[in-house]
């Protein structure tokens, strides 16, 4: 039996194929009220983002998570993809979930235990699972600390490629290289290029430290397929303008 790719994953792949890259806006339910999150999502949609990710390293759970997803869906027609740090990061009113394993974690909870406990909920909630390998690169930020990751050195692109290739061989169709929320700079383009050469047609996601269209364009030119911005959106006084700067820089690259 061949596993079918769901509509959200298919949509992202189609956007990458037709425009060169896709953009995801990450919203942390712990960073603002659901109402503000809804307005952020609406502005991001008007700026050209392709989907909304919802999650965070701490506090992104329970009623706050559900209410945030509800507010986002009321304000935007874009798909909502959960980005959970554990079982508590799942809810029934989203469209999909990045079903991921933190491959360079030293804690088995982030490799498989949370996934095993969460799988029945994904099934029960009828969420679309999108299999993804998650790899944390220096400096790592909060997610690196919480996930007990053995951070990939920025000067060792071959290590990132090895982990990414292992994820592909496990059957994961996406690989997410993450420098950490609020990182001073993104994953180095040389590392991105090395990883993409190894991955081939598997989609490569980049996040952390991306604060300008120029930085996003450089990552896409190096091989990134999807760009994630979270902290930049949260700190922006003009969410639509910031997202438009990113999307206009990467579309058609």
N, C-alpha and C positions, 0 to 999 in steps of 0.2 A: 504494500500500500504506500502510495506517495503522499507525503504530508502537503496539504494545500497551503499556499501563502495567503494570508488574510488580506482584507481590503485596505487596511491602513498601511501595512508594509508594502503592498503592491503600489499604493498611491505614492509613497515616498520614493520607491525605486523608479517609478515612471517620471517623477519630477526630476530626479537626478539624471535620468537618461535624456530627457528633453531639454533641460535648462543648464545642465552641468553640475548643479549642486542644489541642495535643499537646506532650509533653515528651520531650526526648532527653537522655540522660546521656552525656557525653563522657569517655572514659577514655584517657589517654596511656600507651602501653606503656613509655615511658621513665621514668615517674614512680614505679612500684612493681613488685613481682614479679608474675608471672602469677597466683599464688595469691591475693595481695591484691586484684588486679583482679577476679578471680572473685567474691570475697566482696563487693566494692564493687557489682558488677553485681547480685548476689542481693539486697543491701539496697536498691538503687535500684529493682529490680523490685517489692519489697515496699512501697516508698514510692509506687508508682504510675507510674513512668516508662514510656514506651511503646516505646522502643527504645534500644539501646546503640550509640553511635558510638565508633569506635576509630581514633585517629590522633594526630598531634602535629607540631609544626614541625620538630623535630630528634629523631633517635634512634628514631623509631617505625617500625622496619623489621626485616626478616630474621626470625631465630628468635624474638626477643622478641615481635614482632608476631604470628606464628603461634601461639606458646604462649599469649599473652594472649587471643587470640580463642578458642582451644580451652578455656581455663579459664573464660572467660565463658559459653560455650555449655554447659559442664558444670554451671554453677551457675544458669543462667537459660534460660528458654524464649523469651525475647524475641529479635527479629531483631537481628543485628549488622551495622551499616553502617560500612564503611570511610570514613575521612575523611583521604585521603592528601595529603601535601605534594608528592609526586612519584611516580615509578614504583615506587620502593622501598617505598612505603606500601601496596602491593597484596599480597594473599595469597589462597590458594585456599579457605580454610575459613570465610570470612565469607559472609553472605547477599546483601549488596548493597554498592554503592559510590556515594557522592556523586561523580558524574562532573562535575567542576566546572572552570570557568575563572575565574581571578582577574582580573576585568575591568579593575581599575584598577592592575594591575601594569605596571611599565615594562620588565619582562623577558619576552621572548617565550617563555621556557621555561615560565612559569606561565600564559601565555595559551593555548598550543597544543602546544608541543613535548612536554612530559610527557604530555599527553593522547594525542598521536599514538603515542608509544612505549608507553603503557600500554594503549591500546585492544585490541591483540591479546591481552594478558594477561587483560583483563576478559572477552573472548570465550572464551579457552581455559579460564579458571577457572569459567565459567558464573555469573559474578557479575551480579546485576541492576543495570544502570546507571541512576542517577537523575540526569537532567540538571539542573545547578544553576549559577546565576551567583553568584559570590562577590565581595563588595564590602567593602573594609576602611575603617572609619571611624576618625577620631582617637580615642584615641592609637595604636591599632594593635598595640602590644605586639610580641612576638617574631614573630608571623606577618606583621605589617606590614614588619618589617625583613627577614626571610628572603625574603618574597615581593616585595621591592622595590616596595612599593605607593606610589602617589601618593595619600596618605591623603585621604579626603573630610573637609573641615572640618565640625565639629559644627554650625556655624552656617549651613551651606549644604545644607539638605535637598533643594533642587531638583537639586543635582548627584547626590546619591544616587539620586533618582528617575530621572534621565536614564540612569544606568548600569543601574539595575534594569529600566527599560523596554527598553533595548537588549538585555539578556539575555532578556527575554520575547520580543522580536521575533526573536531568534536561535532560539527554540524551547525555551528552558529553562523548565521548569515550576515551578522553585523558585528563590528568590533569598535568599541568606544575607547579612544585614548583620552585620558582626563588628566589635566595638570592641576586640578583642584580649584574650587570656587575662590575667586579673589586672587588667583595667582598673578604675579607681576607681569608675566609674559606667557604666551601659549606654548604648547609642545613645539619643539624646533622643527622647521620645515624639512630638514634632512632626515629626522626620524619619521616624519609623515611619509616622505617619499620611499624610505626603506621598507616601511610597513606595507604601504600600498603595493609595491612591487611583489611582495610575498603573498598578499591577499588576492590579487587578481580581481575577479568580479565580485567578491564579497564587499559590502559597503563599509566604508570607514567613516566613523563619526569623531569629531574633534570638539573638545570643550575645555574651558578654563583659561582665563587670561586673555580672552578675545574682546578687545575694547574698541576696535575700529574696523571700517571697511577694508582698509589696506591690509591689516593683519589677517582678516578672513580671506581676502583674495589670495594672499601668499600661501595660505594653508590649502586652499582649493587648487591652486596651481601646482602644489607639491603632491596632491593626490587625495585630499579630503573630499568626501562625497556629501557629508552633512555637517553643518556648523551649528553648535549649541551656544546660546548666550543666556546667562541667568543673572549674575551679579550686575553686569552692564545694564540690563533692563531694569533691575530693581533700583539702581542708583540714578537712572536717567530721569531728567525732568521732562523729557520729550520722548516717550517710548516709541511712538510711531516714527519719529524722525530717526531715532537711533537704529531701530530695526530696518527701516528703509535704507539707511546707509550700508548696513551689512548685506541685505538681500540684493540691492542694486550692484554691489561690488562682486558678488559671487555668481549671480545668474548670468549664464552665457559665457562664463570664464573659460 
